Amino acid sequence: MFGASLLTHQPFNVAPYFYDGDEIIDPIPDGAVDWVLVEIRKGTPNESGTIVGTDLIERVPCLLSKLGLLWGAGASVPIANNLLPGEEYYILIRHRNHLDVISAFPISVNSDQLEYSFELNGVGQNPAFGVDQQKEINLPNGNQSLYLMIAGDYNGDGTIQNTDFDKWKEIPAVLNTYSNTDGNLDGTIQNTDSDIWKINKAKAGITEIRLN
């Protein structure tokens, strides 16, 4: 079951994120899958090279629901506070064991709201910036695809490689845990998590999502 050992406090106060907030959601609402760290960024993202092209405007941890919605830390707490109407921003989503993604294009603030879907788009129209940054699943109607984040980046360095498998191998069997090496988020570290890594190994995130 997703979120079997989900923490009540945000988990991003460690490397490589070093987010210093103290957000707590207790009790965890039904349907919560996991925490994500949402960043609002401005500039021009880079797919390759060594320079990150966007500047961080704001970031906040949120809960991700199984329906793909983001919940802030409290009903009255907005996900973003410092956005200007008419300005355009990119949205970057970070997760503890998936490749991070940034929106394929900037989104304009409309009536104090900023909305974007990383999940649905036309076939072959990846909603994440860069090539092959999400898994694509064709929907029955043939005109739209479902896009998913790519699991297996267990050390959070933006690349799925042998170092991630090595991290899983350190403790390959744990029950009722909240761990980066729990790739399918069922609260148990086991062979199914190494299988997820194996499917996605050699996938690399773009320059823009790199933290280190």
ROMAR-456315 format. One record per residue (C-alpha): residue number from 1; chain; z, x, y. Coordinates in nm, 2 decimals, always signed. Each point is the difference from the previous one (the first is absolute). Layout:
REM residues N
<resi NUM; chain A; z Z; x X; y Y> $
...
***
This chain:
REM residues 212
<resi 1; chain A; z +0.00; x +0.00; y +0.00> $
<resi 2; chain A; z -0.10; x +0.14; y +0.34> $
<resi 3; chain A; z +0.30; x +0.10; y +0.21> $
<resi 4; chain A; z +0.24; x +0.01; y -0.29> $
<resi 5; chain A; z +0.21; x +0.27; y +0.16> $
<resi 6; chain A; z -0.12; x -0.05; y +0.36> $
<resi 7; chain A; z +0.23; x +0.16; y +0.26> $
<resi 8; chain A; z +0.16; x -0.21; y +0.28> $
<resi 9; chain A; z -0.05; x +0.28; y +0.25> $
<resi 10; chain A; z -0.32; x +0.17; y +0.10> $
<resi 11; chain A; z -0.08; x +0.31; y -0.21> $
<resi 12; chain A; z -0.20; x +0.21; y +0.25> $
<resi 13; chain A; z +0.28; x +0.22; y +0.14> $
<resi 14; chain A; z -0.10; x +0.28; y -0.23> $
<resi 15; chain A; z -0.30; x +0.24; y -0.02> $
<resi 16; chain A; z -0.28; x -0.03; y +0.07> $
<resi 17; chain A; z +0.07; x -0.29; y +0.23> $
<resi 18; chain A; z +0.33; x +0.09; y +0.18> $
<resi 19; chain A; z +0.02; x -0.35; y +0.15> $
<resi 20; chain A; z +0.35; x -0.03; y +0.16> $
<resi 21; chain A; z +0.04; x -0.38; y +0.02> $
<resi 22; chain A; z +0.28; x -0.19; y -0.18> $
<resi 23; chain A; z -0.18; x -0.32; y -0.09> $
<resi 24; chain A; z +0.17; x -0.21; y -0.27> $
<resi 25; chain A; z -0.11; x -0.33; y -0.16> $
<resi 26; chain A; z +0.27; x -0.15; y -0.21> $
<resi 27; chain A; z -0.05; x -0.20; y -0.21> $
<resi 28; chain A; z -0.35; x +0.10; y -0.09> $
<resi 29; chain A; z -0.22; x -0.31; y +0.03> $
<resi 30; chain A; z -0.17; x -0.15; y -0.31> $
<resi 31; chain A; z -0.35; x +0.13; y -0.04> $
<resi 32; chain A; z +0.06; x +0.34; y +0.16> $
<resi 33; chain A; z -0.20; x +0.28; y -0.17> $
<resi 34; chain A; z +0.12; x +0.31; y +0.19> $
<resi 35; chain A; z +0.05; x +0.17; y +0.33> $
<resi 36; chain A; z -0.29; x +0.14; y +0.20> $
<resi 37; chain A; z +0.00; x +0.20; y +0.33> $
<resi 38; chain A; z -0.24; x -0.15; y +0.25> $
<resi 39; chain A; z -0.14; x +0.22; y +0.28> $
<resi 40; chain A; z -0.18; x -0.12; y +0.31> $
<resi 41; chain A; z -0.24; x +0.28; y +0.12> $
<resi 42; chain A; z -0.25; x +0.05; y +0.28> $
<resi 43; chain A; z -0.29; x +0.24; y +0.02> $
<resi 44; chain A; z -0.29; x +0.09; y -0.23> $
<resi 45; chain A; z +0.09; x +0.06; y -0.37> $
<resi 46; chain A; z -0.14; x +0.30; y -0.19> $
<resi 47; chain A; z -0.12; x -0.03; y -0.36> $
<resi 48; chain A; z -0.01; x +0.38; y -0.06> $
<resi 49; chain A; z +0.11; x +0.33; y +0.16> $
<resi 50; chain A; z +0.35; x +0.10; y +0.10> $
<resi 51; chain A; z +0.07; x -0.20; y +0.32> $
<resi 52; chain A; z +0.14; x -0.35; y +0.01> $
<resi 53; chain A; z -0.19; x -0.19; y +0.26> $
<resi 54; chain A; z +0.23; x -0.28; y +0.08> $
<resi 55; chain A; z +0.34; x -0.01; y +0.18> $
<resi 56; chain A; z +0.30; x -0.18; y -0.13> $
<resi 57; chain A; z +0.10; x -0.29; y +0.23> $
<resi 58; chain A; z +0.26; x -0.17; y -0.22> $
<resi 59; chain A; z +0.12; x -0.02; y -0.36> $
<resi 60; chain A; z +0.23; x -0.23; y -0.19> $
<resi 61; chain A; z +0.09; x -0.06; y -0.36> $
<resi 62; chain A; z -0.09; x -0.34; y -0.14> $
<resi 63; chain A; z +0.02; x -0.18; y -0.34> $
<resi 64; chain A; z -0.32; x -0.08; y -0.17> $
<resi 65; chain A; z -0.02; x -0.33; y -0.18> $
<resi 66; chain A; z -0.19; x -0.07; y -0.32> $
<resi 67; chain A; z -0.24; x -0.21; y +0.21> $
<resi 68; chain A; z -0.09; x +0.30; y +0.21> $
<resi 69; chain A; z +0.20; x -0.10; y +0.31> $
<resi 70; chain A; z +0.23; x +0.23; y +0.20> $
<resi 71; chain A; z +0.35; x -0.10; y +0.08> $
<resi 72; chain A; z +0.20; x +0.17; y +0.28> $
<resi 73; chain A; z +0.37; x +0.08; y -0.03> $
<resi 74; chain A; z +0.11; x -0.35; y +0.11> $
<resi 75; chain A; z -0.17; x -0.32; y +0.11> $
<resi 76; chain A; z +0.03; x +0.09; y +0.37> $
<resi 77; chain A; z -0.10; x +0.36; y -0.03> $
<resi 78; chain A; z -0.37; x +0.06; y +0.08> $
<resi 79; chain A; z -0.20; x +0.27; y -0.18> $
<resi 80; chain A; z -0.11; x +0.15; y +0.32> $
<resi 81; chain A; z +0.14; x -0.01; y +0.35> $
<resi 82; chain A; z -0.20; x +0.23; y +0.22> $
<resi 83; chain A; z -0.36; x -0.14; y -0.03> $
<resi 84; chain A; z -0.20; x -0.09; y +0.31> $
<resi 85; chain A; z -0.23; x -0.31; y +0.01> $
<resi 86; chain A; z -0.37; x +0.10; y +0.00> $
<resi 87; chain A; z +0.07; x +0.35; y -0.14> $
<resi 88; chain A; z -0.13; x +0.11; y -0.34> $
<resi 89; chain A; z +0.22; x +0.15; y -0.27> $
<resi 90; chain A; z -0.04; x +0.13; y -0.36> $
<resi 91; chain A; z +0.25; x -0.11; y -0.27> $
<resi 92; chain A; z +0.12; x +0.25; y -0.25> $
<resi 93; chain A; z +0.19; x -0.10; y -0.32> $
<resi 94; chain A; z +0.22; x +0.25; y -0.18> $
<resi 95; chain A; z +0.15; x -0.05; y -0.35> $
<resi 96; chain A; z +0.22; x +0.23; y -0.20> $
<resi 97; chain A; z -0.24; x +0.05; y -0.29> $
<resi 98; chain A; z -0.34; x -0.13; y +0.10> $
<resi 99; chain A; z -0.26; x +0.17; y +0.22> $
<resi 100; chain A; z +0.06; x -0.11; y +0.36> $
<resi 101; chain A; z -0.28; x -0.20; y +0.18> $
<resi 102; chain A; z -0.10; x -0.05; y +0.36> $
<resi 103; chain A; z -0.22; x -0.29; y +0.12> $
<resi 104; chain A; z -0.37; x +0.05; y -0.01> $
<resi 105; chain A; z -0.03; x -0.09; y +0.37> $
<resi 106; chain A; z +0.23; x -0.06; y +0.30> $
<resi 107; chain A; z +0.14; x -0.34; y +0.05> $
<resi 108; chain A; z +0.04; x -0.16; y +0.35> $
<resi 109; chain A; z +0.33; x -0.16; y +0.09> $
<resi 110; chain A; z -0.05; x -0.37; y +0.05> $
<resi 111; chain A; z +0.28; x -0.22; y +0.14> $
<resi 112; chain A; z +0.26; x +0.26; y -0.08> $
<resi 113; chain A; z -0.11; x +0.00; y -0.37> $
<resi 114; chain A; z -0.17; x +0.27; y -0.21> $
<resi 115; chain A; z -0.14; x -0.12; y -0.33> $
<resi 116; chain A; z -0.19; x +0.19; y -0.27> $
<resi 117; chain A; z -0.07; x -0.04; y -0.37> $
<resi 118; chain A; z -0.01; x +0.31; y -0.23> $
<resi 119; chain A; z -0.05; x -0.24; y -0.30> $
<resi 120; chain A; z -0.31; x -0.21; y +0.06> $
<resi 121; chain A; z -0.35; x +0.10; y +0.13> $
<resi 122; chain A; z -0.36; x -0.04; y -0.09> $
<resi 123; chain A; z -0.13; x +0.18; y -0.32> $
<resi 124; chain A; z -0.04; x +0.37; y +0.08> $
<resi 125; chain A; z +0.17; x -0.04; y +0.34> $
<resi 126; chain A; z +0.32; x +0.20; y -0.05> $
<resi 127; chain A; z +0.27; x -0.11; y +0.25> $
<resi 128; chain A; z +0.15; x +0.35; y +0.00> $
<resi 129; chain A; z -0.15; x +0.28; y +0.20> $
<resi 130; chain A; z -0.18; x +0.27; y -0.21> $
<resi 131; chain A; z -0.19; x +0.00; y -0.33> $
<resi 132; chain A; z +0.17; x -0.13; y -0.31> $
<resi 133; chain A; z +0.35; x -0.04; y +0.15> $
<resi 134; chain A; z +0.07; x -0.32; y -0.19> $
<resi 135; chain A; z -0.07; x -0.15; y -0.34> $
<resi 136; chain A; z -0.26; x -0.27; y +0.02> $
<resi 137; chain A; z +0.00; x -0.31; y -0.23> $
<resi 138; chain A; z -0.29; x -0.24; y +0.03> $
<resi 139; chain A; z +0.11; x -0.37; y +0.03> $
<resi 140; chain A; z -0.18; x -0.28; y -0.19> $
<resi 141; chain A; z -0.18; x -0.13; y +0.30> $
<resi 142; chain A; z -0.20; x +0.32; y +0.02> $
<resi 143; chain A; z +0.02; x +0.02; y +0.38> $
<resi 144; chain A; z +0.35; x +0.15; y +0.04> $
<resi 145; chain A; z +0.21; x +0.27; y -0.16> $
<resi 146; chain A; z +0.37; x +0.06; y -0.04> $
<resi 147; chain A; z +0.11; x +0.34; y +0.12> $
<resi 148; chain A; z +0.32; x +0.17; y -0.13> $
<resi 149; chain A; z +0.18; x +0.32; y +0.10> $
<resi 150; chain A; z -0.04; x +0.29; y -0.26> $
<resi 151; chain A; z +0.31; x +0.08; y -0.19> $
<resi 152; chain A; z +0.11; x +0.35; y -0.13> $
<resi 153; chain A; z +0.09; x +0.20; y +0.31> $
<resi 154; chain A; z +0.35; x +0.06; y -0.12> $
<resi 155; chain A; z +0.09; x +0.28; y +0.24> $
<resi 156; chain A; z -0.15; x -0.16; y +0.31> $
<resi 157; chain A; z -0.23; x +0.28; y +0.10> $
<resi 158; chain A; z -0.32; x -0.21; y +0.03> $
<resi 159; chain A; z -0.16; x +0.13; y -0.32> $
<resi 160; chain A; z +0.03; x -0.12; y -0.36> $
<resi 161; chain A; z +0.01; x +0.32; y -0.21> $
<resi 162; chain A; z +0.19; x +0.20; y -0.26> $
<resi 163; chain A; z +0.30; x +0.03; y +0.23> $
<resi 164; chain A; z +0.06; x -0.37; y -0.02> $
<resi 165; chain A; z -0.01; x +0.01; y -0.38> $
<resi 166; chain A; z +0.24; x +0.29; y +0.00> $
<resi 167; chain A; z +0.24; x -0.22; y +0.21> $
<resi 168; chain A; z -0.02; x -0.28; y -0.25> $
<resi 169; chain A; z +0.05; x +0.24; y -0.29> $
<resi 170; chain A; z +0.33; x +0.13; y +0.14> $
<resi 171; chain A; z +0.17; x -0.33; y -0.09> $
<resi 172; chain A; z -0.25; x -0.21; y -0.21> $
<resi 173; chain A; z +0.24; x -0.27; y -0.12> $
<resi 174; chain A; z +0.24; x -0.19; y +0.23> $
<resi 175; chain A; z +0.11; x -0.37; y -0.01> $
<resi 176; chain A; z +0.08; x -0.22; y +0.30> $
<resi 177; chain A; z -0.10; x +0.26; y +0.27> $
<resi 178; chain A; z -0.16; x +0.02; y +0.34> $
<resi 179; chain A; z -0.21; x +0.31; y -0.02> $
<resi 180; chain A; z -0.33; x +0.14; y +0.13> $
<resi 181; chain A; z -0.12; x +0.07; y -0.35> $
<resi 182; chain A; z +0.03; x -0.37; y -0.09> $
<resi 183; chain A; z -0.37; x -0.05; y +0.06> $
<resi 184; chain A; z -0.02; x -0.37; y -0.11> $
<resi 185; chain A; z +0.33; x -0.10; y +0.19> $
<resi 186; chain A; z +0.16; x -0.16; y -0.30> $
<resi 187; chain A; z +0.33; x +0.18; y +0.04> $
<resi 188; chain A; z -0.06; x +0.22; y -0.31> $
<resi 189; chain A; z -0.14; x +0.36; y -0.02> $
<resi 190; chain A; z -0.20; x +0.03; y -0.32> $
<resi 191; chain A; z -0.35; x +0.09; y -0.14> $
<resi 192; chain A; z -0.16; x -0.29; y +0.18> $
<resi 193; chain A; z +0.07; x +0.18; y +0.32> $
<resi 194; chain A; z -0.17; x +0.32; y -0.11> $
<resi 195; chain A; z -0.29; x -0.21; y -0.12> $
<resi 196; chain A; z -0.04; x -0.13; y +0.35> $
<resi 197; chain A; z -0.01; x +0.36; y +0.13> $
<resi 198; chain A; z -0.26; x +0.09; y -0.26> $
<resi 199; chain A; z -0.23; x -0.28; y +0.11> $
<resi 200; chain A; z +0.01; x +0.10; y +0.36> $
<resi 201; chain A; z +0.04; x +0.38; y -0.01> $
<resi 202; chain A; z -0.22; x +0.21; y +0.23> $
<resi 203; chain A; z +0.00; x -0.27; y +0.26> $
<resi 204; chain A; z +0.06; x +0.13; y +0.36> $
<resi 205; chain A; z +0.10; x -0.18; y +0.31> $
<resi 206; chain A; z -0.18; x +0.07; y +0.33> $
<resi 207; chain A; z +0.12; x +0.24; y +0.26> $
<resi 208; chain A; z +0.14; x -0.28; y +0.22> $
<resi 209; chain A; z +0.27; x -0.10; y -0.25> $
<resi 210; chain A; z +0.13; x +0.35; y -0.06> $
<resi 211; chain A; z +0.37; x +0.07; y +0.09> $
<resi 212; chain A; z +0.02; x +0.36; y -0.12> $
***
